[in-house]
Amino acid sequence: MTPRAPSPAAWIRRASTLAAALCGALACGQPPYQFDDGPATNSDELFSIDRLPRFEIELSASSWAALEAEPKEWVPGSFEYDGVVYANVGVRLKGNHSFRPIDDKPSFKIKFNKYIPGNRFLGLEGLTLNNMVVDSSMLREWIGYRVFRALGVPAPRVGYAQVWVNGERYGLYLDIEPYDDEFLERVYADPSGNLYESDKSADLDEALDSWDQDEGEDLSRDDLLAFSQLALLDTNEVFYADAGGVDLPRFLAFLAGETIVGHFDGHIGGHNFFVYHEPTLDQWSYQPWSLDQALVRKVTPFEHAGYLGFKCLRDSQCLVDYIQASQLALTQLQAVDIEAEVERAIALTDEAMRADPRRPYSAKSVESGRERSLDFIKARAAELGPQLDCLVDGAEPDRDNDGFGPCFQDCNDDDPAIHPDAEELCDEIDNNCSGYADDVPACECPMVESEGRQFYLCYNSITWLAARDFCVAQGHVLARFDSAAQMAVIAEAAEAVHSSYWSFGLNDRDVEEDYRWLDGSAPSFMAWANGEPSHQLGWFDCIFLNDGLWSERNCIEKAPFICSDD
């Protein structure tokens, strides 16, 4: 470390003035927020909403070029905080959906001991700096991890930072504690075990080499194999074994946390989570990750598709324990004054947000996003409470003895042929309790003709990508329109079925701003709604039809959809 003169910090000394101005806007009714403009002296101070540190990253020309060529490979650089330079640290870019190149607003991983063994920054081995480019509120991950920690789930500490690269302001970043040796040391009594990451759909019913091993000296994966084998048994031993199974209280809190924050892109969807094996206890725990799409979609407590969550919900004993753990989680959530903490986070970061030259959305969009994220989390206890109020004398009733009751949303507990795992029979009855009748490819959607072509209006609400596959399974394609007049006929018919956004086959997923039908052809007409297309947001690539006009939206959004004959 080479001490240098402290970097200018006048911007943070204005925090009290800023907070006073924001307080009126936020209607907080409290004295102006007071922040600490001194340097953090430990990691708890760094990962807080008491200060906004300034980090400076320096990259040589060769390191810059290397990150352009191979952005996720480590290169040497330097890291400066409060006038102290940490030379020869590891730097690389990160992200999948949120990935941005080095000359944009990339997310960074910093590894202080990459080239100098034992090197630490405030006791930390590394830092994760997320760019928040897919979160216009710049709050989702902060709120999400705060909720998980409140529930007792092993989850990282999170703060904010301003980042400069080679003297150029890169903007406001989320500063996340990495899952590494130091995290394990802080959270677990025995930190010597193996830590595995499910990045791309790795799970206990998948091949072991689909997992990334991030920590641990034992590279045999024998522990992961034993865990997988136990989980795959036709028993519930993986939940209730004295050794070798999951740490059940932490796991159930983890499932409840994903439900509360709507983390459909996590274990609920079968990826984006970590598992850690604590050797002394011989137990496994789950950790959340990649929360930038949380606080958007309201999931129910029964949507877990990750292997172990799915298995728990279908085991009568584990299901009851999960319901009770989820009810406890809502009580724990309500004990957190999340609104006050969010207001403080906004006051801390607002000026930096407005000065961020690389954020891909307007300040007005951020303000709207903040409101949506806060409204989402404030409403969750009231929304989820009734869904979890389904036990009678500590057990789930099952009047028709089909193995499903009201906890698992048996939509007709008087008919054993109707339950969530039933076969959909194309009989205009919601046999599988999905909320939609006849919502499988074997059941034809209502057909409408226009200009000699056939279109199919499928009312079940699924993602654009799932709709594309659904249409193909029916022998159709996600709809292509040949003319504005043709589309107007179909739009009117769709509006009569359901006033909603409807997905169809236009998109720019291959080349940004180059809109194509799924057969690769370009549209012969345009019908954009006011303010569309939204391609400036970068990650909106799929087109939806609403009131006869086109809107560009996220491909993971759910909506009814239109198929066509070719």
C-alpha positions in Angstrom: 0.0 0.0 0.0 1.3 3.4 -0.9 -0.2 6.4 0.9 -1.1 9.4 -1.2 -2.8 12.7 -0.6 -6.5 12.2 0.1 -8.9 12.5 -2.9 -11.2 15.5 -2.8 -14.3 14.7 -0.7 -16.2 18.0 -0.8 -19.1 16.2 -2.5 -19.9 14.1 0.5 -19.6 17.0 3.0 -22.7 18.4 1.3 -24.7 15.4 2.6 -26.5 17.3 5.4 -27.6 20.0 2.9 -28.8 17.3 0.5 -30.6 15.4 3.2 -32.4 18.5 4.3 -33.7 19.1 0.8 -34.6 15.5 0.3 -36.4 15.2 3.6 -39.1 17.5 2.4 -39.5 15.6 -0.9 -39.7 12.3 1.0 -42.1 13.6 3.6 -39.9 12.0 6.3 -40.8 14.6 8.9 -37.4 14.1 10.6 -34.4 16.3 11.2 -31.9 16.3 8.2 -30.0 13.1 7.8 -26.5 13.1 9.3 -23.9 11.1 7.4 -20.3 10.3 8.2 -17.9 12.0 5.8 -14.8 10.2 7.3 -13.3 7.1 5.8 -14.6 3.7 6.8 -12.3 2.0 9.3 -13.8 -1.5 9.0 -16.1 -3.5 6.7 -19.2 -2.9 8.7 -18.8 0.9 8.2 -18.1 0.3 4.5 -21.2 -1.7 4.0 -23.7 0.7 5.5 -25.9 3.6 4.5 -23.9 6.0 6.8 -21.3 7.0 4.2 -20.7 7.0 0.4 -17.1 6.0 -0.3 -15.2 7.0 -3.4 -13.3 4.2 -5.1 -10.7 4.8 -7.9 -9.6 2.1 -10.2 -6.5 2.5 -12.4 -5.9 0.2 -15.4 -2.9 0.2 -17.6 -3.3 0.2 -21.4 -2.5 -3.5 -21.5 -5.0 -4.3 -18.7 -7.7 -2.2 -20.5 -7.1 -4.0 -23.8 -7.2 -7.4 -22.0 -10.6 -6.5 -20.5 -11.9 -5.5 -23.9 -10.8 -8.9 -25.3 -11.6 -11.2 -22.3 -13.7 -9.1 -19.9 -14.2 -11.9 -17.3 -10.5 -12.7 -17.0 -8.5 -11.2 -14.2 -6.1 -8.4 -15.0 -3.8 -6.3 -12.7 -4.8 -2.9 -11.7 -4.7 -0.5 -8.7 -7.5 0.5 -6.3 -7.5 3.7 -4.2 -9.7 4.6 -1.2 -9.2 7.7 0.9 -5.7 8.4 -0.5 -4.4 4.8 0.1 -3.5 2.9 -3.0 -3.6 -0.9 -3.2 -1.3 -1.8 -6.0 -1.4 -4.9 -8.1 -5.0 -6.0 -7.3 -7.1 -8.3 -9.5 -9.8 -6.6 -11.6 -12.3 -8.2 -13.9 -15.8 -7.5 -15.3 -18.9 -9.5 -14.3 -22.5 -10.0 -15.2 -24.7 -11.9 -17.7 -27.9 -10.0 -18.4 -26.4 -6.9 -16.8 -23.0 -7.2 -18.5 -21.6 -4.0 -20.0 -18.2 -3.6 -21.6 -15.3 -1.6 -20.0 -16.1 1.6 -21.9 -19.7 1.6 -20.8 -20.8 1.1 -17.2 -19.5 -2.4 -16.3 -19.9 -4.2 -13.1 -16.5 -5.0 -11.4 -15.0 -7.7 -9.3 -12.0 -6.6 -7.3 -9.7 -9.2 -5.7 -7.1 -7.7 -3.4 -5.2 -10.9 -2.9 -5.2 -12.1 -6.5 -1.5 -11.2 -7.1 -0.4 -10.5 -3.5 -1.2 -13.3 -1.1 -2.8 -12.2 2.1 -3.5 -8.7 0.8 -6.8 -7.2 2.3 -8.8 -4.0 2.2 -10.5 -3.3 5.6 -10.2 -7.0 6.2 -11.9 -7.9 2.9 -10.5 -10.3 0.3 -12.5 -8.7 -2.5 -15.4 -6.4 -3.5 -18.3 -6.7 -5.9 -19.3 -3.5 -7.6 -22.7 -3.8 -9.4 -23.6 -1.3 -12.1 -27.4 -1.4 -11.4 -28.1 -1.0 -15.1 -31.1 -3.3 -15.1 -32.6 -1.7 -12.0 -34.0 1.8 -12.6 -34.7 2.2 -8.9 -31.1 1.5 -7.9 -32.6 -0.1 -4.8 -33.8 -3.6 -5.6 -30.6 -5.5 -4.6 -30.1 -3.3 -1.5 -33.6 -4.0 -0.3 -33.5 -7.6 -1.3 -30.4 -8.5 0.6 -31.6 -6.4 3.6 -34.7 -8.6 3.7 -32.7 -11.8 3.6 -30.5 -10.7 6.4 -33.5 -9.7 8.5 -34.8 -13.3 8.1 -31.5 -14.8 9.3 -30.4 -16.0 5.9 -26.7 -16.0 5.2 -26.5 -13.0 2.8 -24.0 -10.3 2.0 -23.8 -6.9 3.5 -24.5 -4.1 1.0 -23.7 -0.5 0.6 -23.1 2.1 -2.1 -20.0 3.7 -3.6 -19.0 6.1 -6.3 -16.5 4.7 -8.8 -13.9 6.4 -11.0 -11.8 4.5 -13.6 -8.6 6.0 -14.9 -9.8 9.4 -13.6 -13.2 9.3 -15.3 -16.4 9.2 -13.3 -18.2 5.9 -13.9 -21.0 6.7 -11.5 -23.0 5.2 -8.6 -22.5 1.5 -7.8 -23.8 -1.0 -5.4 -21.0 -2.3 -3.2 -21.7 -5.9 -2.3 -19.8 -8.2 0.0 -18.6 -11.2 -2.0 -19.3 -14.8 -1.1 -15.7 -15.7 -0.3 -13.4 -16.8 2.5 -14.0 -13.7 4.5 -17.8 -14.0 4.2 -17.6 -17.6 5.3 -15.4 -16.6 8.3 -17.9 -14.0 9.3 -21.1 -16.1 9.0 -20.2 -19.7 9.8 -18.7 -21.4 12.9 -16.7 -23.6 10.5 -15.7 -21.6 7.4 -13.4 -24.4 6.0 -16.0 -26.0 3.8 -16.9 -25.9 0.1 -19.0 -23.1 -1.5 -20.7 -23.8 -4.8 -22.5 -21.5 -7.2 -25.5 -22.2 -9.4 -25.0 -19.7 -12.2 -26.6 -21.4 -15.2 -29.3 -23.7 -13.9 -27.0 -26.0 -11.8 -29.1 -27.9 -9.3 -29.1 -31.1 -7.2 -30.6 -33.1 -10.0 -28.1 -31.9 -12.6 -24.5 -33.0 -13.4 -22.0 -32.0 -10.7 -19.8 -30.3 -13.2 -22.6 -27.8 -13.9 -21.8 -26.1 -10.6 -19.0 -23.6 -10.1 -16.9 -24.2 -7.0 -15.9 -20.8 -5.6 -14.3 -21.7 -2.2 -12.9 -24.8 -0.5 -9.7 -26.9 -0.7 -11.4 -30.2 -1.5 -12.0 -30.2 -5.2 -13.4 -33.8 -5.4 -17.0 -32.6 -5.0 -17.7 -35.7 -3.0 -19.7 -33.7 -0.5 -21.9 -32.2 -3.3 -22.4 -35.7 -4.7 -23.5 -37.0 -1.3 -25.9 -34.1 -0.9 -27.4 -34.6 -4.3 -27.8 -38.4 -3.7 -29.6 -37.7 -0.4 -31.9 -35.1 -2.0 -32.8 -37.5 -4.9 -34.1 -40.2 -2.5 -37.9 -40.7 -2.5 -37.9 -39.6 1.2 -37.7 -36.4 3.1 -34.5 -37.3 4.7 -32.6 -34.4 3.1 -34.7 -32.1 5.2 -34.7 -34.0 8.5 -31.4 -36.0 8.5 -29.1 -35.4 11.5 -26.2 -35.0 9.1 -25.6 -34.5 5.4 -28.9 -32.7 4.7 -29.9 -29.1 4.5 -29.9 -26.7 7.5 -33.7 -26.6 7.5 -34.5 -23.4 9.4 -32.1 -21.4 7.2 -33.3 -23.1 4.1 -37.0 -22.4 4.8 -36.1 -18.8 5.6 -34.3 -18.6 2.3 -37.4 -19.9 0.4 -39.6 -17.4 2.3 -37.2 -14.6 1.4 -37.3 -15.4 -2.3 -41.0 -15.3 -2.1 -41.2 -12.0 -0.3 -38.8 -10.1 -2.7 -40.3 -11.9 -5.7 -36.9 -13.4 -6.7 -38.2 -15.3 -9.7 -34.7 -15.2 -11.3 -33.2 -17.1 -8.3 -33.7 -20.6 -6.8 -37.4 -20.1 -7.6 -36.4 -20.4 -11.2 -33.7 -23.0 -10.6 -30.5 -20.8 -10.7 -28.7 -17.8 -9.2 -27.9 -19.1 -5.7 -25.1 -20.5 -3.7 -24.9 -23.5 -1.4 -22.3 -24.0 1.4 -21.4 -27.2 3.2 -20.4 -26.5 6.8 -18.2 -29.5 7.6 -18.4 -29.6 11.4 -22.2 -29.7 11.4 -22.3 -31.6 8.0 -25.2 -29.3 6.9 -25.9 -27.3 3.8 -27.3 -23.8 3.6 -28.5 -21.7 0.7 -27.5 -18.1 -0.1 -29.3 -15.7 -2.4 -27.7 -14.0 -5.4 -28.4 -11.7 -8.4 -31.3 -9.8 -7.0 -31.4 -7.0 -9.6 -34.7 -8.3 -11.0 -36.4 -8.7 -7.6 -39.2 -6.5 -6.4 -40.9 -6.6 -9.8 -43.0 -9.8 -10.1 -45.2 -10.8 -7.3 -44.8 -14.6 -6.9 -46.9 -16.8 -4.6 -45.4 -18.9 -1.8 -45.8 -22.0 -3.9 -43.9 -21.3 -7.1 -40.5 -22.7 -6.1 -39.1 -24.6 -9.1 -35.5 -25.1 -7.7 -35.1 -28.8 -6.9 -35.1 -28.7 -3.1 -37.8 -26.1 -2.9 -40.0 -28.0 -5.2 -39.4 -31.2 -3.2 -40.2 -29.5 0.1 -43.6 -28.1 -1.2 -44.6 -31.6 -2.2 -43.7 -33.2 1.1 -46.5 -32.9 3.7 -44.2 -32.4 6.7 -41.8 -30.0 5.0 -44.7 -28.0 3.5 -46.2 -27.4 7.0 -42.8 -26.3 8.3 -42.3 -24.0 5.3 -45.7 -22.4 5.9 -44.9 -21.7 9.5 -41.4 -20.5 8.6 -42.9 -18.1 6.0 -45.4 -16.8 8.5 -42.5 -16.1 10.9 -40.6 -14.4 8.1 -43.5 -12.0 7.5 -43.4 -11.1 11.2 -39.7 -10.5 11.0 -40.2 -8.4 7.9 -42.7 -6.1 9.7 -40.2 -5.6 12.5 -37.9 -3.8 10.1 -38.6 -0.1 9.4 -37.8 -0.6 5.7 -39.3 2.7 4.7 -37.0 4.7 7.0 -34.0 2.7 5.9 -34.8 3.2 2.2 -35.3 6.9 2.7 -31.9 7.1 4.3 -30.3 5.2 1.4 -32.0 7.5 -1.1 -30.8 10.6 0.8 -27.3 9.2 0.8 -27.2 8.4 -2.9 -29.5 10.9 -4.5 -26.9 13.5 -5.5 -24.5 10.8 -6.8 -27.4 9.2 -8.8 -28.1 12.5 -10.5 -24.4 13.1 -11.2 -24.0 9.6 -12.6 -23.0 10.1 -16.3 -23.4 6.5 -17.3 -26.8 5.4 -15.8 -29.0 4.3 -18.7 -32.2 5.9 -17.4 -33.4 9.4 -16.5 -33.5 10.7 -12.9 -37.3 10.8 -13.3 -37.2 7.0 -14.1 -35.1 6.4 -11.0 -37.6 8.4 -8.8 -40.5 6.3 -10.2 -38.5 3.1 -9.7 -37.8 3.9 -6.1 -41.4 4.4 -5.4 -42.3 1.1 -7.1 -39.7 -0.8 -5.2 -40.7 0.6 -1.9 -44.4 0.1 -2.5 -43.6 -3.5 -3.5 -41.9 -4.5 -0.3 -44.2 -2.5 2.0 -47.2 -4.5 0.6 -45.8 -8.0 0.8 -46.9 -8.9 4.3 -50.5 -8.0 3.6 -50.5 -9.8 0.2 -48.8 -13.0 1.4 -50.5 -13.3 4.8 -53.8 -14.6 3.5 -52.1 -17.0 1.1 -50.2 -18.6 4.1 -53.2 -18.8 6.4 -54.1 -22.3 5.3 -53.3 -24.6 8.2 -55.8 -26.2 10.6 -54.5 -27.3 13.9 -51.0 -27.2 12.5 -51.7 -29.4 9.5 -52.9 -28.8 5.9 -56.5 -30.1 5.3 -57.1 -32.2 2.3 -60.8 -33.0 2.0 -60.6 -34.9 -1.3 -57.5 -36.9 -0.4 -55.6 -36.0 -3.6 -52.5 -35.0 -1.8 -53.1 -31.3 -2.1 -54.8 -28.8 0.1 -55.4 -25.0 0.3 -51.7 -24.3 1.2 -50.6 -25.7 -2.2 -53.6 -23.9 -3.8 -55.8 -26.9 -4.6 -58.4 -24.9 -6.5 -61.1 -27.5 -5.8 -60.5 -29.5 -2.6 -63.8 -31.4 -3.3 -62.6 -33.0 -6.5 -59.6 -35.4 -6.5 -59.1 -35.0 -10.2 -58.4 -31.3 -9.8 -55.1 -30.3 -8.2 -51.8 -28.6 -9.1 -50.2 -31.7 -10.6 -53.3 -32.9 -12.5 -53.3 -33.3 -16.3 -55.0 -30.5 -18.2 -57.8 -32.1 -20.2 -58.9 -29.4 -22.6 -62.4 -29.4 -21.1 -62.6 -25.7 -20.2 -61.8 -26.6 -16.6 -58.7 -25.5 -14.8 -57.6 -29.0 -14.0 -54.1 -28.2 -12.8 -55.0 -25.1 -10.8 -52.8 -22.8 -12.8 -55.4 -20.1 -12.9 -56.1 -20.8 -16.6 -58.2 -23.5 -18.2 -56.7 -25.5 -21.1 -53.3 -23.8 -20.8 -51.2 -26.5 -22.3 -50.1 -26.8 -26.0 -52.4 -29.9 -26.5 -55.3 -27.5 -26.0 -55.9 -25.2 -29.1 -56.3 -21.5 -28.3 -59.3 -19.6 -29.8 -58.7 -18.8 -33.4 -59.3 -15.6 -35.4 -58.8 -15.1 -39.1 -57.5 -12.0 -40.9 -56.4 -11.6 -44.5 -56.3 -15.3 -45.2 -54.2 -16.2 -42.1 -55.1 -17.8 -38.8 -54.2 -16.4 -35.4 -54.6 -18.0 -32.0 -55.3 -16.0 -28.8 -53.8 -17.8 -25.9 -55.0 -16.2 -22.6 -52.6 -17.9 -20.2 -50.0 -15.4 -19.0 -46.4 -16.6 -19.5 -43.1 -15.0 -20.5 -42.4 -14.0 -24.1 -39.8 -16.8 -24.4 -42.2 -19.4 -23.0 -44.9 -18.1 -25.4 -42.5 -18.6 -28.3 -42.0 -22.2 -27.3 -45.7 -22.8 -26.6 -46.7 -21.6 -30.1 -44.1 -24.0 -31.6 -45.4 -26.9 -29.6 -48.8 -26.2 -31.1 -47.4 -26.2 -34.6 -47.5 -22.4 -34.9 -45.2 -19.4 -34.3 -45.4 -16.5 -32.0 -47.4 -14.2 -34.3 -46.3 -12.3 -37.3 -48.5 -9.5 -38.8 -48.3 -8.8 -42.5 -50.1 -5.4 -42.4 -51.4 -2.8 -40.0 -55.0 -3.6 -41.0 -54.5 -7.3 -40.3 -53.0 -6.5 -36.9 -55.9 -4.2 -36.1 -58.4 -7.0 -36.5 -56.4 -9.3 -34.2 -55.8 -6.5 -31.6 -59.5 -5.9 -31.4 -60.2 -9.6 -30.9 -57.5 -9.8 -28.2 -58.8 -6.7 -26.4 -62.3 -8.4 -26.3 -60.7 -11.4 -24.6 -58.6 -9.5 -22.1 -57.6 -5.9 -21.8 -53.9 -6.4 -21.4 -50.5 -6.4 -23.1 -50.2 -9.4 -25.5 -46.9 -10.7 -26.7 -46.2 -11.5 -30.3 -43.2 -12.4 -32.4 -41.4 -9.0 -33.1 -38.2 -8.5 -31.2 -34.6 -7.0 -31.4 -32.9 -9.7 -29.4 -30.2 -10.4 -32.0 -29.2 -6.9 -32.9 -30.3 -3.9 -30.8 -32.8 -1.6 -32.6 -33.0 -4.1 -35.6 -36.6 -5.4 -35.1 -37.3 -8.7 -36.7 -40.0 -11.4 -36.8 -38.9 -14.8 -35.7 -38.4 -15.9 -39.3 -35.8 -13.1 -39.6 -37.8 -10.8 -41.8 -38.3 -7.1 -41.1 -41.8 -5.7 -40.4 -43.5 -3.9 -43.3 -45.1 -1.3 -41.0 -44.6 0.3 -37.6 -47.2 0.9 -34.8 -45.2 2.2 -31.8 -47.0 3.7 -28.8 -46.0 7.1 -27.6 -42.4 7.0 -26.1 -41.6 3.7 -27.8 -39.5 1.8 -28.6 -37.7 1.7 -25.3 -34.4 0.4 -26.8 -32.4 3.0 -24.9 -32.9 0.8 -21.8 -30.8 -1.9 -23.5 -32.4 -5.0 -22.0 -36.0 -4.5 -23.3 -36.0 -6.7 -26.5 -39.5 -8.1 -26.9 -42.5 -6.4 -28.3 -46.0 -6.5 -26.8 -49.3 -5.3 -28.3 -51.7 -3.1 -26.2 -54.7 -1.2 -27.5 -53.4 -1.7 -31.1 -49.9 -0.3 -30.4 -46.5 -1.7 -29.8 -44.5 -1.4 -26.6 -40.9 -2.8 -26.0 -40.7 -4.7 -22.7 -38.6 -7.2 -20.9 -38.7 -10.7 -22.4 -39.3 -12.2 -19.0 -42.5 -10.3 -18.4 -45.6 -12.5 -18.4 -48.6 -11.8 -20.6 -51.2 -13.5 -22.8 -49.9 -14.1 -26.3 -50.8 -14.5 -29.9 -49.7 -17.4 -32.2 -50.1 -17.5 -36.0 -50.1 -20.2 -38.6 -46.6 -19.2 -39.9 
